[in-house]
Every structure is written in C-alpha cells, then in structure tokens.
Amino acid sequence: MASLPTPGIPGASGAPPGPEAGAAPASSVSDRDADPRASHRRVPSRDLFRGATEVEIVHHEHVYRLRQTALGKLILTK
C-alpha cells in the first residue's frame, strides 16, 4: 500500500494532494482545535479518509491501518 500524505501533522512527509473534482471544502477548525495549548485535536474522519476506506498512520516508526467498515465503524490494526 502506498504511503498517504499527512498534511498538518508534524514530522509527517508527503505533499498534500491537489484539488479533486467534487471534493468537499475543508472543514472549519474550532477555537479549541486551533489552540496550541490544547491537550488534543479533533479531526473529522472525512478529513482523514478523503473518500478512501483505509488510511495508514505512522506512529513511532510503526505503521497502523485505520479502516472504515461498510457499516461506518472504524478498525485500527498494526
């Protein structure tokens, strides 16, 4: 599986993809999400998947796969 770009995530590589036909506009970020002192960020799953059913997440040099099932549930595997 090819590595997917991860814009906006520190230490991640890859260039953001170009605009896609019919792509939804970027979601707005709330004040809490934009605050660098916040303990966590909230990212809509549609922003992660961008129309795909699976994404790869690199964490401490390990690759995890986040998959969306046909019923809309999420499964994270190493």
C-alpha positions as YAML, in Angstrom:
chain: A
units: angstrom
residues:
- id: 1
  name: MET
  ca: [0.00, 0.00, 0.00]
- id: 2
  name: ALA
  ca: [1.32, 3.43, -0.91]
- id: 3
  name: SER
  ca: [2.03, 5.97, 1.80]
- id: 4
  name: LEU
  ca: [-0.61, 8.67, 2.05]
- id: 5
  name: PRO
  ca: [0.22, 12.35, 2.57]
- id: 6
  name: THR
  ca: [-0.50, 13.67, 6.05]
- id: 7
  name: PRO
  ca: [-0.66, 17.47, 5.82]
- id: 8
  name: GLY
  ca: [-0.70, 19.40, 9.06]
- id: 9
  name: ILE
  ca: [0.84, 16.62, 11.15]
- id: 10
  name: PRO
  ca: [4.33, 17.45, 12.48]
- id: 11
  name: GLY
  ca: [7.05, 15.10, 11.27]
- id: 12
  name: ALA
  ca: [4.88, 13.64, 8.52]
- id: 13
  name: SER
  ca: [6.09, 13.58, 4.96]
- id: 14
  name: GLY
  ca: [4.24, 13.92, 1.68]
- id: 15
  name: ALA
  ca: [2.77, 16.78, -0.26]
- id: 16
  name: PRO
  ca: [-0.93, 17.48, 0.01]
- id: 17
  name: PRO
  ca: [-2.95, 16.19, -2.93]
- id: 18
  name: GLY
  ca: [-4.31, 18.59, -5.50]
- id: 19
  name: PRO
  ca: [-7.98, 19.56, -5.59]
- id: 20
  name: GLU
  ca: [-10.26, 16.71, -6.56]
- id: 21
  name: ALA
  ca: [-13.42, 17.02, -8.58]
- id: 22
  name: GLY
  ca: [-16.38, 17.09, -6.24]
- id: 23
  name: ALA
  ca: [-14.19, 17.27, -3.14]
- id: 24
  name: ALA
  ca: [-15.87, 18.77, -0.11]
- id: 25
  name: PRO
  ca: [-14.39, 22.03, 1.19]
- id: 26
  name: ALA
  ca: [-12.06, 21.79, 4.18]
- id: 27
  name: SER
  ca: [-13.91, 21.77, 7.46]
- id: 28
  name: SER
  ca: [-13.54, 24.69, 9.79]
- id: 29
  name: VAL
  ca: [-11.41, 24.34, 12.90]
- id: 30
  name: SER
  ca: [-12.90, 25.42, 16.21]
- id: 31
  name: ASP
  ca: [-11.04, 27.77, 18.56]
- id: 32
  name: ARG
  ca: [-10.15, 24.86, 20.83]
- id: 33
  name: ASP
  ca: [-8.69, 22.87, 17.90]
- id: 34
  name: ALA
  ca: [-6.58, 25.85, 16.83]
- id: 35
  name: ASP
  ca: [-5.22, 26.48, 20.36]
- id: 36
  name: PRO
  ca: [-1.65, 25.09, 20.55]
- id: 37
  name: ARG
  ca: [-2.08, 24.61, 24.32]
- id: 38
  name: ALA
  ca: [-4.98, 22.17, 23.84]
- id: 39
  name: SER
  ca: [-4.24, 18.63, 25.01]
- id: 40
  name: HIS
  ca: [-5.69, 17.09, 21.85]
- id: 41
  name: ARG
  ca: [-7.05, 17.92, 18.41]
- id: 42
  name: ARG
  ca: [-10.36, 16.82, 16.91]
- id: 43
  name: VAL
  ca: [-10.13, 15.78, 13.26]
- id: 44
  name: PRO
  ca: [-13.24, 14.75, 11.33]
- id: 45
  name: SER
  ca: [-12.86, 11.26, 9.87]
- id: 46
  name: ARG
  ca: [-13.81, 12.58, 6.41]
- id: 47
  name: ASP
  ca: [-10.66, 14.73, 6.54]
- id: 48
  name: LEU
  ca: [-8.55, 11.63, 7.25]
- id: 49
  name: PHE
  ca: [-10.16, 9.31, 4.71]
- id: 50
  name: ARG
  ca: [-10.87, 11.82, 1.88]
- id: 51
  name: GLY
  ca: [-13.10, 9.30, 0.11]
- id: 52
  name: ALA
  ca: [-10.88, 6.26, 0.78]
- id: 53
  name: THR
  ca: [-11.87, 3.41, 3.10]
- id: 54
  name: GLU
  ca: [-8.41, 2.93, 4.62]
- id: 55
  name: VAL
  ca: [-5.52, 5.17, 5.73]
- id: 56
  name: GLU
  ca: [-2.08, 4.42, 7.11]
- id: 57
  name: ILE
  ca: [-0.95, 6.16, 10.29]
- id: 58
  name: VAL
  ca: [2.75, 6.25, 11.18]
- id: 59
  name: HIS
  ca: [3.40, 6.40, 14.93]
- id: 60
  name: HIS
  ca: [6.92, 5.98, 16.35]
- id: 61
  name: GLU
  ca: [8.04, 4.39, 13.07]
- id: 62
  name: HIS
  ca: [5.25, 1.78, 13.23]
- id: 63
  name: VAL
  ca: [2.54, 1.72, 10.57]
- id: 64
  name: TYR
  ca: [-1.07, 1.32, 11.68]
- id: 65
  name: ARG
  ca: [-4.06, 0.95, 9.37]
- id: 66
  name: LEU
  ca: [-7.32, 2.70, 10.12]
- id: 67
  name: ARG
  ca: [-10.15, 1.14, 8.14]
- id: 68
  name: GLN
  ca: [-13.75, 2.21, 7.77]
- id: 69
  name: THR
  ca: [-16.23, -0.69, 7.50]
- id: 70
  name: ALA
  ca: [-19.32, -0.79, 5.31]
- id: 71
  name: LEU
  ca: [-21.37, -0.06, 8.46]
- id: 72
  name: GLY
  ca: [-19.30, 3.07, 9.21]
- id: 73
  name: LYS
  ca: [-17.33, 1.60, 12.12]
- id: 74
  name: LEU
  ca: [-13.58, 2.18, 12.50]
- id: 75
  name: ILE
  ca: [-10.98, -0.58, 12.92]
- id: 76
  name: LEU
  ca: [-7.35, 0.21, 13.85]
- id: 77
  name: THR
  ca: [-4.75, -2.54, 13.27]
- id: 78
  name: LYS
  ca: [-0.98, -2.70, 13.44]
...
